[in-house]
Amino acid sequence: MDLLMPSTGLLFWMTIVFFVVLAVLWKWGFPAITNMVRDRKNFIDDSLRKAHEANEKLANIQKEGESILQEAREKQSQILKEATATRDAIVAKAQDQAKEEGARLLNDAKAEIESTKQQAIREIRSQIAELSVKIAEKVVREKLSSEDKQMDLIDKLLAEVSAYEKNDIKQ
């Protein structure tokens, strides 16, 4: 029966030990435990707040990244358009210059051909005149071998000159 009903002395000392332990725990144990629990709660709350802020910052950074990426794509597109326009302008300018250069070279070649042609004609005329003079000289020498023939030729030439002058005056 001692198991179910402890003796009063044991009960008394157990009660005093209980209150002493309770007082010691109350004075030093519970405040330390509650401080640790409060600190842990504050740490968890602070960690949750920081995690929430980090998530918000990450979302903002992702939005900024997407906007920067979109802006970069737009700039890339604009630069490509400008480069295409510049390339087209350069090609058109080069084609115009090539056409102008071709026309200039063609005109130069035509002018040089004309110049060469004129020079060749002058040389041919000069050679023909030289030959004509030589032939005329031989013919005249033969025809004018006598003095009578010389006088007949002079009279004939004077008559032709007179006739020529009369035709010029009429016109």
Solvent accessible surface area in square Angstrom, and as a share of the most:
residue,aa,sasa,rsa
1,M,179,0.80
2,D,123,0.64
3,L,173,0.86
4,L,152,0.76
5,M,129,0.58
6,P,58,0.36
7,S,72,0.46
8,T,111,0.65
9,G,39,0.38
10,L,95,0.47
11,L,90,0.45
12,F,111,0.46
13,W,154,0.54
14,M,108,0.48
15,T,57,0.33
16,I,63,0.32
17,V,85,0.49
18,F,118,0.49
19,F,115,0.48
20,V,82,0.47
21,V,74,0.43
22,L,57,0.29
23,A,60,0.46
24,V,73,0.42
25,L,72,0.36
26,W,175,0.62
27,K,127,0.54
28,W,164,0.57
29,G,18,0.17
30,F,79,0.33
31,P,55,0.35
32,A,51,0.39
33,I,87,0.44
34,T,69,0.40
35,N,64,0.33
36,M,132,0.59
37,V,93,0.54
38,R,127,0.46
39,D,87,0.45
40,R,141,0.52
41,K,120,0.51
42,N,81,0.41
43,F,123,0.51
44,I,76,0.38
45,D,66,0.34
46,D,46,0.24
47,S,46,0.30
48,L,116,0.58
49,R,127,0.46
50,K,114,0.48
51,A,51,0.40
52,H,112,0.50
53,E,71,0.32
54,A,55,0.43
55,N,96,0.49
56,E,85,0.38
57,K,130,0.55
58,L,97,0.48
59,A,44,0.34
60,N,80,0.41
61,I,109,0.55
62,Q,104,0.46
63,K,136,0.58
64,E,103,0.46
65,G,35,0.34
66,E,115,0.52
67,S,64,0.41
68,I,113,0.58
69,L,91,0.45
70,Q,89,0.40
71,E,90,0.40
72,A,51,0.39
73,R,131,0.48
74,E,101,0.45
75,K,109,0.46
76,Q,109,0.48
77,S,46,0.30
78,Q,102,0.45
79,I,109,0.55
80,L,105,0.52
81,K,143,0.61
82,E,93,0.42
83,A,53,0.41
84,T,60,0.35
85,A,62,0.48
86,T,73,0.43
87,R,139,0.51
88,D,72,0.37
89,A,60,0.47
90,I,107,0.55
91,V,70,0.40
92,A,48,0.37
93,K,128,0.54
94,A,52,0.41
95,Q,102,0.46
96,D,76,0.39
97,Q,99,0.44
98,A,66,0.51
99,K,147,0.62
100,E,118,0.53
101,E,74,0.33
102,G,36,0.35
103,A,52,0.40
104,R,116,0.42
105,L,97,0.48
106,L,101,0.50
107,N,91,0.47
108,D,69,0.36
109,A,47,0.36
110,K,118,0.50
111,A,63,0.49
112,E,120,0.54
113,I,118,0.60
114,E,81,0.36
115,S,65,0.42
116,T,80,0.46
117,K,107,0.45
118,Q,71,0.32
119,Q,92,0.41
120,A,45,0.35
121,I,56,0.28
122,R,143,0.52
123,E,92,0.41
124,I,93,0.47
125,R,164,0.60
126,S,60,0.39
127,Q,111,0.49
128,I,99,0.50
129,A,53,0.41
130,E,100,0.45
131,L,104,0.52
132,S,55,0.35
133,V,95,0.55
134,K,112,0.47
135,I,105,0.53
136,A,49,0.38
137,E,76,0.34
138,K,138,0.59
139,V,71,0.41
140,V,62,0.35
141,R,158,0.58
142,E,137,0.61
143,K,126,0.54
144,L,35,0.17
145,S,86,0.56
146,S,47,0.31
147,E,134,0.60
148,D,110,0.57
149,K,102,0.43
150,Q,73,0.32
151,M,109,0.49
152,D,98,0.51
153,L,56,0.28
154,I,87,0.44
155,D,86,0.44
156,K,125,0.53
157,L,91,0.45
158,L,111,0.55
159,A,62,0.48
160,E,95,0.42
161,V,80,0.46
162,S,55,0.35
163,A,53,0.41
164,Y,141,0.54
165,E,98,0.44
166,K,129,0.55
167,N,80,0.41
168,D,74,0.38
169,I,144,0.73
170,K,167,0.71
171,Q,182,0.81
